[in-house]
Amino acid sequence: MKENILLKATDMYITLGFKSVTMDDLANEMGISKKTIYKHYKNKTELVEAAALGLFELISGGINLICAEKSNPIEELYEIKKFVMFHLKDEKSSPQYQLQKYYPEIYKNLKCKQFDVMQECVTDNLNRGIEEGLYRISIDVAFISRLYFSGMISIKDIDLFPQQLFSINTLMENYLEYHLRGISTEKGLQLLNNLISKSV
């Protein structure tokens, strides 16, 4: 039952938002009593933390598998974007923003974990891109990897990028292209342009 509660809660949080979903909503959706939920999770904060960390583990595991394939570095970033967007359901409820606003401690912990995973993956991606002649040899890998992470966090700030103006899918597409155009060689740009033209 505990696993079922967590799966349903995670699904609802991602679809509707961490703040929006109450314990009553969850109980009604599952056709169980709130008492049953509280038997497994002492309060909503504990359930939100379990859901956020569980989702993080799922996504970081998938990213690690994609990175382990050591495919073309530019295509790899697009594969990661596709995988993340699928599991976050296009982030229509701005889960990161709600987590940051209403559960700052959980958000802070999660951000540190995200940084560690992304830092390793992006650093490896940048180094391989340089070796394969797709990224410029002059780029500062430590700087670019941090800048990339910082930008990924920033585009999910709905004060900066209101949802009525920017869908998360558009933001991710534009940001990825922006990142790659800034670091790619002519060879890399050709590959990027081919990828973009195929997806249109």
MIPA-496571 format. One line per 2 residues: their letters; for each residue y, z, x of C-alpha. Coordinates in steps of 0.001 Angstrom, whole numbers. Layout:
a	Y Z X  ...;
//
This chain:
mk	0 0 0  2399 865 2843;
en	2028 -2652 4281  2577 -4238 852;
il	5746 -2184 320  7059 -3259 3717;
lk	6286 -6941 3122  7953 -6973 -300;
at	10965 -4966 930  11442 -7321 3905;
dm	11284 -10360 1630  13842 -8856 -771;
yi	16177 -7677 2008  16251 -11139 3577;
tl	16740 -12862 215  19238 -10444 -1363;
gf	20590 -8303 1489  19826 -4869 2945;
ks	22603 -3212 964  21965 -4975 -2345;
vt	18310 -4008 -2807  17783 -477 -4137;
md	14558 1523 -4136  14539 1055 -7946;
dl	14729 -2726 -7493  11804 -2631 -5085;
an	9708 -387 -7343  10397 -2608 -10382;
em	9585 -5774 -8453  6264 -4320 -7290;
gi	5403 -2655 -10593  5008 748 -8952;
sk	6899 4040 -9146  9596 5080 -6675;
kt	7409 8104 -5959  4773 5764 -4496;
iy	7364 4238 -2157  8608 7662 -1052;
kh	5018 8659 -262  5118 6101 2560;
yk	8832 5964 3465  10912 9112 3184;
nk	14162 7218 2423  15716 3757 2270;
te	17020 3956 5848  13501 4423 7168;
lv	12297 1442 5134  15226 -734 6260;
ea	14481 131 9896  10789 -691 9492;
aa	11653 -4004 7800  14259 -4987 10411;
lg	12011 -4118 13363  8979 -5771 11748;
lf	10937 -8971 11227  12224 -8789 14790;
el	8647 -8450 16136  7490 -11418 14051;
is	10367 -13651 15184  10347 -12601 18843;
gg	6568 -13149 18943  7043 -16657 17585;
in	9853 -17383 20040  7667 -16208 22940;
li	4892 -18570 21823  7335 -21503 21652;
ca	8725 -20631 25114  5198 -20280 26547;
ek	4544 -23941 25739  7151 -24848 28399;
sn	8107 -27998 26522  11255 -30007 27083;
pi	14073 -27367 27252  16377 -29165 24777;
ee	13600 -29730 22240  12494 -26109 22762;
ly	15856 -24768 21541  15607 -26903 18393;
ei	12051 -25658 17785  13224 -22053 18101;
kk	16105 -22685 15695  13718 -24234 13151;
fv	11277 -21314 13463  13990 -18646 13099;
mf	15632 -20365 10129  12277 -20618 8348;
hl	11597 -16884 8693  15137 -15819 7832;
kd	15256 -18120 4770  18551 -19665 5940;
ek	20054 -16138 5945  21852 -16645 2634;
ss	22284 -12876 2240  23805 -12379 5752;
pq	21199 -9746 6726  22686 -9202 10191;
yq	26167 -8610 8776  24877 -6138 6164;
lq	22795 -4340 8765  25812 -4038 11063;
ky	28059 -2753 8272  25754 -352 6438;
yp	23137 600 9050  25034 517 12371;
ei	22480 2538 14360  19607 291 13327;
yk	21759 -2762 14069  22669 -1473 17538;
nl	19034 -850 18426  18010 -4254 17109;
kc	20797 -6044 18987  19581 -4546 22299;
kq	16049 -5739 21585  17309 -9196 20574;
fd	19333 -9434 23773  16295 -8647 25946;
vm	14141 -11279 24234  16850 -13946 24174;
qe	17981 -13249 27716  14520 -13902 29098;
cv	13927 -16975 26953  17372 -18559 27467;
td	17414 -17857 31225  14028 -19554 31580;
nl	15242 -22445 29396  18372 -22920 31519;
nr	16476 -22809 34823  13905 -25337 33631;
gi	16668 -27554 32248  18339 -27597 35663;
ee	15019 -28341 37426  14293 -31210 35047;
gl	17764 -32704 35487  18737 -32088 31849;
yr	21334 -29376 32558  24046 -29484 35190;
is	23074 -27853 38484  26502 -26190 38712;
id	26125 -23961 35629  26098 -20187 36085;
va	22827 -19202 34390  23632 -15481 34047;
fi	26999 -16293 32442  25752 -19057 30120;
sr	22764 -17027 28877  25066 -14168 27866;
ly	27608 -16529 26350  24849 -18146 24291;
fs	23702 -14769 22946  27272 -13714 22201;
gm	27901 -16927 20266  24702 -16557 18242;
is	25834 -13083 17167  29386 -14267 16399;
ik	28462 -17179 14125  26719 -14700 11812;
di	29945 -12754 11289  30930 -13719 7748;
dl	34522 -12555 8295  34851 -15206 11003;
fp	32666 -17795 9301  32785 -17276 5503;
qq	29677 -18473 3695  31686 -20510 1210;
lf	32940 -22633 4129  29955 -22608 6483;
si	26249 -22519 5667  24178 -20732 8319;
nt	22194 -23932 8871  25386 -25877 9618;
lm	26595 -23126 11945  23297 -23063 13850;
en	23223 -26873 14157  26833 -27068 15325;
yl	26513 -24148 17730  23348 -25490 19332;
ey	24929 -28910 19820  28107 -27296 21184;
hl	26055 -25236 23667  23973 -28173 24854;
rg	26878 -30622 25197  28610 -28101 27437;
is	25746 -27826 29928  23862 -31148 29785;
te	23749 -33952 32326  23869 -37609 31247;
kg	20075 -37522 31007  20231 -34393 28852;
lq	22926 -35875 26599  20817 -38986 25978;
ll	17909 -36819 24892  20191 -34658 22729;
nn	21749 -37697 21038  18279 -39093 20293;
li	17216 -35786 18762  20332 -35587 16602;
sk	20063 -39197 15422  16407 -38633 14410;
sv	17292 -35567 12351  20110 -37269 10411;
//
